[in-house]
Amino acid sequence: MPSETSQPTIFLSYAHNDARRAEQLASALTARGFTVWWDNLIEGGAQFAKSIRAALEAADAVVVLWSAASIESDWVADEAAQGRERKRLVPLSLDGSLPPLGFRQYQTIDLASWRGKANAPQIEAIDRAIAIAIGNSPGTVPARRLSGGARVDRRHALLLGTGAAVVAAGAGTYALRDRLFGPPASDRTIAVLPFKNLSGDEAQSYLSDGLTEEIRSALTRNVGLRVLAATSSNTARDHSEGATAIAAKLGVASLLEGSVQRAGDVVRVAIELTDGKTGFSIWSQRIDARLTDIFAFQSNVARTVSNALSVRMATEDPAPGGTHNVAAFEDYLRGKALYNLAKDEATDRQAKALFENAIAADPSFALAHAALSRSLASIASAYAPAPEIKPTFAAAVAEGRKAVELAPRLAEAHLAVGYAMFAGNLDIKGSRASYDAAYRYGRGNADTLLLCAVYMVRARRFGDASATIERAVALDPLNPRTHRAAGAVDFASRDYSGAAENYQRALQLNPTMSNANAALGLSLIQAGKLAEARQAIGREKSAMFRLTAQAILEHRAGNQAAADRAYAALVSQVGDAALYQQAQVMAQFGRPDEAFALLTRARAVGDSGLIALVSDPLLDPIRRDRRFIEFASALGFA
């Protein structure tokens, strides 16, 4: 604890809608001699989330401004939870709002009538509450001083916080993320291991896998739990170790395991919740449920697990978007199993057909509409010929909107609309509301966070993107797609070393991952490491991404003839499917007229690569050109 000769450093947590009141409070507390850290002191960018984390961990007390806006903020809840766990929480209410469940055991100071004066009774109460929180006597704490005798002001606090983040980054980009495998996990962390198929028929595996995924999804709706995502949890599918070893490997406090056996439309599910520290069972249950009641069953399981972990569910409502039609549910699960393979066009189209069958059986099945939307968007992005791209994306938008109409709180529905509008219509402004809603309703789901982070960085919301992708990595540290997305966020943020580390991690987890080697190569080119870039690019299997990177590499290396040959191969082998990539190369070659001609053609065919336009470092050579600004504005980028 701070000594009685030092003034506490205060971390101020608030929703950005309350920034004006936060600034008033920061000024009032500073006037009383406190050192106040709040995130308005730093600019966005790659170091934004790291600076916040460093300051939060270093603070002596966490002052939280609860309001109608902040009780809906996941970030404020996270910061308040850290203050609570450290027993250094000082809660205030700006507008009379009660704190969320889990924070009401603390006495809250009401600031609704405070008018900004530093000598007001409310500030006196905050002073006393801070002293009590850190274990000092009220009114006995003089200003903290540096070793040289100078008082720490807000600017020094900012520099110290940023410096700590830089030191942490220097120790390795994965220092924070690797905590999942080191120190003891919070009691509210859980991994849902793949349920075993006891039906004696391998063809029924889609049911056990689907039920595992749906129960995991139901648990992620509880913001009081951190639920490890599917890819990381599934590493324990064929485990032979004991529960304690698995929990330690996955970095969680609890494990949920189960088995599924089917007879007709009745499913027998045995579930056990295990303490990862002791290996002892916390709770177990065997339940017979009909497929028609499966969504209610999943919600009941999530609620029971939450109660067993002493975490109250945020809502008592059943999972949104479900069905009572057995045939529809089975087709939906089969479609998801195929879609999740991400194998080829044939399996994606089979998945699409199964989702269509599910909707035919139950037109009000919102999850099936959302899944159909995602499959249509994937087909449009990867396989559709140029004339079919726009109509396919339009169908994806329509299906996503139908899902939202049927289930307004379904994260998958909002995400489907956002992605189809962004990638298909290049509607940057119009898709923001959908992505924000997807984040609001699905912030415990790593896949949702991953896609939201990619959107945020494409919209140049670098601070939001960095913080969001960190949450996704924490929830799914063994998923190569998550690390590839983290690399994309770092690359767009011009943190090329961080991008290279993330792409290398993705390739460690999946050496054959598409585009990861080329993306690694481009990061190394931007970092000036051409020899390493050449090796990475040579390993890329995708002709489009390999040839694009090769052309840029050879140009940077001064081998223009080789660069021209790579570009010619890109045009001849990939053609109009790579118009955006061709524009990247022309921008790097210093040929702006050709770059803009290619971007115009890319827009005409609906090339989804254009979503990266305003954040793409490879277009920096033409970024200040008036034509670029006009083109970006016409696409809806601010």
N, C-alpha and C positions, 0 to 999 in steps of 0.2 A: 504494500500500500504506500501511497505517497507519504513522505514525512510531514510533520507539522510546520516545516519551514519551506514548503513548496506549494505553489498554486496549481490546482488540477488543470489538466488539458481536457477540454470538452469536445466531444464529437456531436455535432448537431445533425439529426436525422429528420428529414421532412419530405413531403411530396412537392414536386416542382410547381404545382398549382399554388402552393403556399410560399413561394420564394420570397415575396415581399415581406411577409410576416417573419420569415426565417431571418432575413437580413436585419430587420428591426431588432429581433432578439439577439442576434450575434453582436450587433453594435452595443446593445445595452449590457450584455455580459462582458464584452471587451472593456467597456467603460468602467466596470467594477473590478478590472484587473485580471479577468480570466483570459486564458488562451483558448480561442474558439476555432475549431476546424469545421468547415462546411464545404460541400463540393462546388459551390459557386466560385471558389478561389482558384479552380484549375480549369483548363480548357479541355475539350474532348480530344479523343485520339487514342492511340494504342495503350497509353499509360494510365488512362482515366480510371478504369476499374482497379488497377493495381495500387494507385495512389489512395483511393478510397479505402481499400482493404488495409493498407499499411497504417493509415491514420486511425481507422476503427480499432485495430489491434493495439495501437499504442496509447489510445485515449484512457484517461483515468475514470471518466464517466461518460455515459451515452445519454444525451438529452433528446427525447423523441417528441416531435410535434404531431400529436394525433389530430385528425380532422376528417371530415367526410371524404376528402381526397386520399389522405394517407392510409386510412384503414383498408383501402383497396390496393395499396401498393405493396407488391411482393418485396421490393428492395427495402422499404421501411420496416416491414415485418422481419426480414432477415437481420437488419441492423439492430432492431429492438431485441430480437431473440439473443443476439450475442451479448448485448448489455445485460439482459436478464440472466443468462447463464453465468456471466461473470459477477452477478449481483452488484452491478454498477449502473442500473437503469434508473433514469429520472424522467417519468412520463408527464407531459403537459397536454392540455386540450385547447386547441385554438378556437373551436366553435361549439363547445359543449358536447362533442361526440364522445361516446364511450369507446375505450380501446377495444380491439378485437378480443375474442375469447383467447384465454391463455395469458393475458396481460392485465386482467382486471383486479388481480390481487394486490396491485400496487396503488397507493394513494396518488391520484392524478391532480395536478395543479391546474386550475381553470384560468385560461388567459383570454376568455371571450370578451371581457370588458377592459382588458389592458390596452393602453393607448400609446405604448412605446417608450415610456419614461423609465430611465435606468434606476430611479429611486422609488419606484412603485412598490406597493406591498407584494405584488406577485413575484417581482424579481428578488425581493428579500426571501420569499418562500423558496424560490429556486435555489438561492444561495445556501439556505439551510439544508434543503434536500440533497444537494450535491455533497455537502460536508458529511451528512449522515451516510450517504451511499458509499463513500470512500473510507468511512470509519474515522473521520476527524471530528473535532468539536466545532460547531458552527461559529463563524466569525474569528477563527484563530489562524487563518491560512494566508500568509503574505505571498507576494508574487514569486513564482519560480524563477530561478536565475540560471544562466549558462555558467560554465566554469569560469569564463572571463568576466562575469558579473553583470552581463547584459540581460535584461528581461526578454523572455521569449514572446514575440508578438505574432500576429497571424501569419505574416510573411515568413518568419523563421519556422513556424509550425508547418507551413506548406512545404518549405524546402526540405525540412526533416522528413516529412511524410513521403515526398516524392523520392528523396534519396533512399529511403528504406525500400521503396518499390524497385528502384534501379538495382540496389544491392541484391534483392531477391531475384530479379530477372537475371542478373549476372551469375547467380548460383545455379541457374538452369530454369528454362521456361516451365519445366514440369514440377518445380518445387512444390507449388500449391497442390497441383493435381495428384502428385504422388503421395500426398498425405492419406489418400484413400487406402493405401497399402501399408501405412506405418502406424501412427498412434491410434489408440482405441477410438472406435467410432462412437458417434452420438447414439443415445438410446433410441432415437427416432429414425434410424436408418435401417432399411430392409431390402433384401433381395428376394424376388419371387423366382424360384428355380423351376425349370421346365417340368410340368406335370407328366407323370408316366402314363402311357397308354397300356391299360391292362385288358383291352378288349380282345386280344389275340389276333387282331387284324391290323396290319401295318397301314392299310388304307384309312383306318380310323384315326391316325395320328393328327390329322388336321383338327380333330375335335379337342384333344388334349392340349395341343399347341395353341389353338384358338382360345380355349378357356383360360389358359395361363396368361395369354396376352390381355384378355378382357378383364381379368381380376387385377392384373398389374395396372391397367388403365384406370380401373375404379379406385385403386389405392392412390394413384397420382392426383386424384381430385382433392385429396386431403392435403392442404398446404402445410399441415403440421408434421408430415412425414417426408423423408427424402427416400424415394424409391429408385433403386438402381435399375437402369434401363435394360431392355431385352438382350441386346448383344453382349453386354458385360455379364449379365446374369446367366446367359446360356453357355458361358464357358465352363460352367459346372454341370452341364447336362449329363455327362458320363463319368461323374466324379466317383472316386473310390475313397476319398479322404473323409474324415469325420466332420461334423458340423462346425466345430471350432476352427479347424484348418480352413474350411471353405469360407467361413465368415471373415477370418483374418485376411485371406487372399483377396476377397471382394471388398474388404473395408467396410463391413456393415455389422450392426449389432444383432440383427435378427434374420432368420431365414424362414420363408414360407415354402413348404413342399407339399406335393399332392399327387394323387393318382386318379385316373378316370376310367370307368368301365361302363359300357353302354349296353342296354337291352331295349331294343325298339326306340321309343322316344323318351325313355327314362335313363338318366345318367346318374350313376353312383360315384360320388366324389369324396375321397378321403383327404383331409387337409391337416397339416400339423405346423404349428408355429414354434420355432426353436430359438432359445437364447444362444447367440453365437459365442458368448464368453464362456458359458458353462457347459453347453451341449445338452442341457435339460429342456424338456418340452414345456412351453408356456401354456399352450392350448392345443387341443386337437378335436376334430369332429368328423363324423361320417354322415353324409347327407345324400338322400335320394331326391333328385329334382327332375322335373320334366323340361325338355328343351323349350317348351313354351314359356317357362318361368325363369329362363336362364339369366336374364338381365337383372331381375329382382334378386336372384340367388347371388350373383356377383356383387351387388351392392351390399347384401347382408354379410357376405364374407369380408368385404372391405371394412364395414362398420365393426364387425366382431374383432378383426385384427387390430383396428385402431383402438378399440376399448381395451384390448389385452395389453397394448403398449401405452395405455394411459394418455392417448391422444384423441381428443374429441373430433369427430367428423365435422367439417365445415358445413355440410348440408345433410339432411336426412333423406333427400330425394333420391330415387333410383337413378342409375346411370342413364343419361339422355340418349335418345336416338335408336332405341332397340326395337325388337319385334316379338310377337307371340306366334309367328308362323314358323313351324319347324323347317319346312323346305327352304324358306327364305334364309333362315339363319344358317343352315348347312351350306347353301350356295355362297353366302357371304364369307363364311370361314374358308371354304375351298378357294374362293377367289383371292382372299388375303394371303393364303399360303403360297399361291402362284405368284402374286404380285410382289411379295416380299423376297422371292428368289432373285428378282432383278436380273434375270438370266438372258432373255432375248425377246425379240418381237413376238414370237409364237406364244410364249408363256404370258406375256403382257396382254395379248389379245384374248387368250383363253380366260384370263382373269376378268377382263372387261365383259366377256360373254356371261360369266357366272354372276357378276354384279347385276347385269341386266336381267338375268333369270330371277335373282333375289327380289328385284324391284317389281318384276311382273307378278311374283307371288304375293308381295306386300308393298304396294305403292307408297305407304307411309313410313317405310323403313329408312330413316334418315342416314344411318351409318352406311347403308348400301349406296345411297345417292352420293354421299361424300366420297366413298371409295371409287365409285364409277367416275366421278369428276377427276380424281387423282390419276386414274388409269388413262383416261382420255388425254389429260395434259401430258403424261409421260409419253404416250404414243405420238402426240403432236410434236413434242420436243425432239424425240429420237428417231422416229421411223416414218412419219407422214411425208409424202412427196409435197413439194412446194404448194400446189393448188389446194391441198387438203389441210394445210397447217391452220389457217384462220378458222375455217368451219369447225375443225375438231376442237380448237381452243374455245370457240363460242359454245359448243355443246358442253364442254367442261365447266364453263362459267354457269350455264343454265342448271346443270346438275348440282353444282355446289350451292347455288342460291335456293334450289328446292330443299336441300338438306337444312340450310339455315332456317327456312320457313317452317320446316317440320320440327326442328330442335334448335331454338335460338341460342342455347348455352352449350352446344356441341362444338368443341374446339376443332375437331377434324373438318367440320362443315365450313367454318370461317377460314381455316387454312387452305382448303380446297379452292374457295372463291378467290382468296388473295393470290395464290400461286397462279391460277389460270388467268386472272386479270393482269398480273404483273408480267408473267412470261409470255402470255399469248397476245394480250392487247397492249402491252408495254404501258399500262396505265399505272404510273407510279403513285400519283396522288390518290387515285380512286381505290387502290388496293390497300392503302395504309390502314383504314378502319378495319378491314378484315384481318390483317396481320395482328393489329393491336388486340382485337377481340380473341383471336386464336391464342395469343400469349396470355390474356387475362383468364381464359377458361382452361388452358392447357399448360400452365407454367411448370407443372411438375413432370412433364413428359419431355424427354430429351430430344425426340424427333421433332416435336413442335418447336422447341427452343432453337434447334439447329436451323430449321428453315426460317424462323423469325430473324435469327442473327444474320443469315445471308441476305435477307431482304433489307435489314437495317443498314448493313454496310453498303449495299448497292445504293441506298438512299442517302449515303454519307452521314449516317447517324453512328459515327465511329465509337463513341463512348458506350451507347446502348448495345451496339453489336458486340463489343469486347466483353462487357459484363454478361450478356446473354449467352455467348458461346462458352464462357467459363463455367456457367451453370450447367450447360449441356455436357461439357467434358466431365464435370464432377459427377453427373448422373450416369454417364456412359463412357467411362475411361478406356474401355477395351474395344470400342467401336471405331474402326478406321474411318468411316464416313464422318464421324464427329471431328476427328483430328484433321481430316481433309478440309472440312468446313472452317475449322479454326485457322488453318493455313490460309484459306481464301480471305478471311477477315483480316489477318495480319498483313497479307500481301496488299490488299486494298488500303490498309492503314499505313502503308509504306514501312512496315516493320519487317524487312526482308529476312533478317536472321531468325526472327520468331516464326515467320512463315516456313522457312526451310526446316526448322526443327519440327514443326507440326506435320509437314508433309513426310519427313523421314519417319516420324512415329506412325503415321498412317500406313506407310509402306512396310514397316516392321510388323504391323498387325495383319496386313494383306499385301504381299509383294506384287500381286497381279492387278492391283486396283487401277481402274481406268483413269487416265489424266493425272494421276498423282506424280508420276515421274516427270512428265512434262512441266507440271506446275512447280515441282521442286527445281527443275532446271531453270525456269524463268526466274524464280526467287534467287537462285545462285547467280544468274546473269546480272540481276539488278544489284546484287551485293558485290559484283566485280569478281566472282570466283568462276571464271570461264572454264577452266579445266574440269572442275567438279561438275559444272553444268553440263558439259559435253557427255560425261559418263551417264548422268541421270537421263538426259534426253534420249540417248541411245537405247535405253531400256524401255521406253514408252511404246506400247503396242498400238495405240490409236494413231492412224495415219494423220488425221486432222490436227491433233494436238502435237504430235511429234514433228511434223513438217513445219508447223507454225513456229515452234520453239527453235528448230534447226535454222530456219531462215534468219531469225532474230539473232541467234548466237553467232552465226557466221558473219553477219553484218557487224556485230560488236567486235568480233575478232579481226576485222579488216579483210575478210575473205569474201569480197562481194560477188565473185563469180559463183562460189559455192552457195552463197545466200540466194542468188537469183535462181540457181537450179532447184533449191529446196522450195522456193516460192512457186516456181513453174509446176513442180510436182504437186504442190498443194492445190493449185487451180485445176490441174488435169485429173487428179485422182479423186478429189472431194467435190470440186465444183461449187455450185451455188449454196450447198449446205454449209459452206465455210466462208460466207461473205464477210461476216464480222471478223473472223480471224485474218482474212486477207487485208482488211482495213487496218488491223493492228500492225501487220507487217509493213504496209505502206507508210504508216505513221512513223514506225521505227526507221524505215529507210530514208525518211526525210522527203517524202513525196505526198504532200498534203492534198493536192488536187485529186489524185487517184484514191487516197484514203476517203475523202468525202464522197466521191462517186460511189465507192463500194458501200459506205454507210447508208447512202440513199437507197441503193438496191436492196440492202439488208432490211431496211424498213419496209420496202414494198412487198417483200416475201414474208415478213413477220419473223425474221431471224431472232430467236430468243436471246442470242448473245448480247443484244443491245441493252439488256437490263443492267449490264456491267458498265455502261457507257461513262457515267460521270465519276465512277470510282476507280476506273481501270488505269493503273500506272503506265501501261503500254501505249495509251493514247495521250500521255502528257506532252509529247512534242507538238500536238495540234490543239491542245486544250485552250490556249489563249486566242486562237483564231476566231474571228467574229462568226464565221460559219459554224464552228463547233457550238458556240453559245446559242446561236439561233436553232441549231438542230436539236440540242438538248432541251431547249425550251419548248420546241414543237412536240417533243415526246412527253412533256409533262414534268421534266426535272426542274426544280427551282434553280 
